[in-house]
Amino acid sequence: MSTTVQRLLTDYHPSSRGARPSLLARAIETLSVWRQRVREKRALARLDERDWHDFGASSSDVFAELRRPFWRAPPQA
């Protein structure tokens, strides 16, 4: 593959062309976000109360986060 073609493929982003992302692109992005949330929830569940206080979270904050389904976005601060 030529360098020019490779650069065009790797630098392409649907929103950079002014076009709306395809359904497939949006689905992939959504699944990626959901997987990241699952990983973060698992990491949060492994922490102890001392760790929560280190980053300013109370036990009720942590339990509320762990109860919220991964497909629901966290509330905006």
N, C-alpha and C positions, 0 to 999 in steps of 0.2 A: 504494500500500500504506500502510495507516495506520501511524503511529509505534508503536503498541502491538503490532501484528502483527509489524512489522519487528524490534522489540526482542525479542519472544518467539522469533523465528526465529534471530536472531544470538546470543542468550544461551543457547540450548538446548544442553545437553551431556547425552548419554545417561546418564552416570554420576551426574549431579546429580539425576536422578529416581529413583535407586536401581535402575534397570533395567540389565540387562546389555547392553552395546553389541551391535548387530546384526553379523552376519557381514560385511556390506558395510562397516560402519564399522571393524571390526577389520582387514579387508583393506586399506582405504584407509590406515589408520594404519601398518600394516606396510610397505606400499609407500613411504610417506612416509619412514619410518625408513631403509629400504634406500636410497632416493635420497640421503638426507643422508649416509649412510656412504660411498656411492660418491663424492660430492663431496669429503668429507673425505679419502678415500684419494688422490684425484687431487691435492688440494692438498698433502698430505704428500709425494707422489712428486715434486712440483716443488721441494721444499725441498732445500737442500744440507746437508752434514754440520755446518757451523757453526750453521745454524738449528736442527738437531736438538738440539745441545748447549745452545742457548739455553733450550730448554724441558725439558732434562734427560733426553733420550732418547738411547740409544746406537744405533749402526747396526744391531745385532741386534734391538733393540726395533722399529725402523722396518721392517726387512725382515720381521719376524714379523707385524707389522700389515698390511703390504702383501700378504703371502701368504694371510692369512686371508680366506675368502670373505665378501662383504658381508652375506650373510644370517646369518652367525654373530655373535652378540653378543660384544663384547670381554669378557675375563675381568674380574670385579669385583675392585677393589683392596682 
